[in-house]
Amino acid sequence: MDKQLLRDRIWDALEASGEARFPFPPHGRIPNFAGADAACERLTDTPEWEAAEAIKANPDAPQLPVRRAALRAGKTVYMAVPRLRAEQPFLRLAPDEVSDIDEATTVSGSSDHGVPVGPDEVPHVDLIVSGSVAVTESGSRVGKGEGFADLEFAVLSELGAVDEETTVATTVHPMQVVDRAVELAAHDVPLDLICTPKRTIRTAETRGGGAPARPDGVHWDVLADEKLESIPVLRRLRPK
């Protein structure tokens, strides 16, 4: 199914059903949803969460409970700055460096409380929590269409901060779990774990074992020149 048609279908369904939550409208963003707290609780009940010390999390509203739960559990959270536009494109939120967890884990608060770090300062990431517009039980993920979550993974992969041992998870509303086939591009990052308010889906089990290949670095050949020039870390990492 065409990814943009799928996004529109999910955004429309969440809005029409009354299951979307602030900010409104859900269109054009990672949509917030009723039950985001319960989906977070499911994620925090997994062994992958329990074992994680460093978590990379997206900054969107539906994953706010995840970011707060991580800091309260003593985990360090890394968030990318919007569009990776800074020279130090990640913000570190460490429990012993944050005085106000509720404020620090918001989009605006993270820039005030987070410590800017370069990708080479990010340690091995045990768990990535990505925002999603739509997912399949086999692990395909559709974001809002800008590709930054996959690019952040690729940058950290180039530097060895993420690898096959890193779990990639998302929290979503049941309406966002679709049974349509979604083809992954080579630079797309498949999901290992999907948590809804009432289900925990392990995608390897749904696939019957095995896993789609993860990108092991930046796919330089598919990046637009404009993106290459506007993101400092890409200019530094780009092969000569």
N, C-alpha and C positions, 0 to 999 in steps of 0.2 A: 504494500500500500504506500502511496506517496506520503512522505513524511509530513509535508505541510497540511495536506488534507486530514491526516491523522491528528495533528496538533489542533486544528480548527474544530474537529469533532469532539475532542476531549474538553477543550476550553468551553465550547458551547454546552456540552452535557453537564459540566460542573456548575456553570452559571444557571442553566435552566432548572436543574434539580434543587438548587439552593444549597448545594454541598460546598460551594466555593466560600472561602473566607478572605478577610482583608489581607492584602490590598486588592481593590477592585479596579477594573474588571480583571478576571483571571487571564485574559488573552494577552499574548505577547510576553509572558513571563513564566517562571516556574510557579504553577498555581498553588496557593495555599488552600487547605481543605479541612473540612470537619473530620476530626479524629486524628489530627497530626500528633497530638500528645500520646494517644494510644499506640500509634505506629512506632513512635519513638520508644515507648516502653517495651514493645516487642523486640526492637533492635537491641536494647540494653540487656535483654534476657539471653542473648546469644553468647556462646563461648568466644566468638571472634571479638565481640565488644569487650568482654571481660579481659581478654589477653592483650588488648591494644593499649599502648602507652602514648603513641603519637597518632593523631587523627587529622586528616585533611578534610575540611567540611566546606560545602558551598555556603554562600551568604544569604540564601533566600529564606523567606518567611516560613515555609512549611518545615524547614530543618532547624529553626530556632530552638525548639525543645531538645534537639540532639546536641547542639553546641553547648547549651546550658548543662545538660546531663553530663557531658564529657568533662567539663571543668569541675563540676561538683563531685565527680568521681576521681578527680586528681589526674586527669589526662590532659595533655597539651594539645591544643587545637591550632591548626594552621589554616588560614583563610587567604585566598588570593585577592589582591586588590582588583577593582573593576578593570577588565580588559588588559590586565597585566601591564598597565601603562607606566608603572614606576620602575626605577632602577632596582629597587628591592621589592619585588612584586608579591611577597607573601607577608602576612601579619601573624606573629606568634602570640597566642594567648595562653600563657602558662598559669596554673593555679596560684603559684606563689608570687606572680607579678600582677595579678588582677585583684583590685579591691572591690569591684562591683560587678559580679558575674552577669546579672540581669542586663546591665547597661552595656558591658563590654561585648556581649554576644550579639547585639543588634548591628545592623549594617553601619549606622552612623557611629555607634559607640566603639566598634572595633577599630576604627581609624584613630580614635582618641586613646584607647587603652592598649591596642596591639603594638608589638615591637616589630618594626619593618625588618625583614631579613631577605637575603638573596636565596635563590634556589639551592646554592651550594651550602647554605647554612641549615637547610631542612634535613633532619635526621631521617633514618629509615621510617617510612610511613607504614603503620600496621593496618590501618583502616581508612578507606576513602568513603565519605558519604556524599553522594552526588544528588542534586535535584533533578527531577524528571518531569516531563510532560506526559509521556506514555512509556510503558515497558511491556515486554512479553515474558511469559514464565520461563522461556529458554534463555533469557538474559539480554535480549536486545533492549537498548535504551534510546529514546528520542528526547532530546533536550529542546530548548526554545529556538534553536536554529543557528546560534552564533558560533558554536564549536569550541568555546573557551574551556569547558570542563575537560574535553579530550586533549586540548592543547596543554593544559596544566599538567595532566598525567604524562604527556609526552616529554615535556621539559624535565619533570622530576625523574622520568625514566632514563633520559639521557645522562643524568648525573647519578643514577643508582639509588635514588631515594625511594622509588617504587619498583617492585619486581613481581615475580610470580607468587611470592608469599604475601603480598598486599591484597587484602580483601576489599572488593568494591561493592558498596551497598547503596540502597536508596530507600526512602520512606514515601509511600504514595497512598492515594485513595483507591479503593477497589475499582472505581470507574477507569482508573488510569492503567489497569492491567488489561491488555487486549490480547485477543487470540489471532489477530492478523499477523501475517509474516512481515517482518521488518528486516531488510537486508542491511548488514553492517558493512560499512566501508573499512578499508584497511586501517584508518586512523581512529575508528570508533572503539571505545573501551566497553567491553561487555560487563554485565553485572554478575556478581556471585550471589548476592543476597538481596531479596526484596521483602520489605516489611509493610504490610497494611495494618489497619487497626485490629484485624482478626486473623491474619495469616502471616506465616513466615515461609517464604518460598526460597528454597535452595536451588538455584538454576541448574547446577550440575545434575541434581537428581531428576529434574524435569527433562533435561536433555538425555538422560540415561548414561551419564558419565561423560568424561572429556570436557573440554572447554574450548571456545573459540580463541584464536590467537589474539594476544594483546599487542598493541604497538610497543616496540622496544626503544622508541625514540621518536624524534620529530620527523614527520614525512615532509621533508623540505620541498619536494616536487609539487605538492598540492597546495602550498601556501601562497596566497596572493602577495604580490610585491608590496602592496599597501600595508598588509598585516606585518610582513617582515620588517618594514621600515618603522612602523609605529610602536613596536614592542621591543624595548631595550634588551631584554634577555635573549630574544631571538637574534638580534644583531650580534650579541656576544658569542652565542653558541654556533651560529651558522658556519658551516665548513668554508674554509677559504677557497 
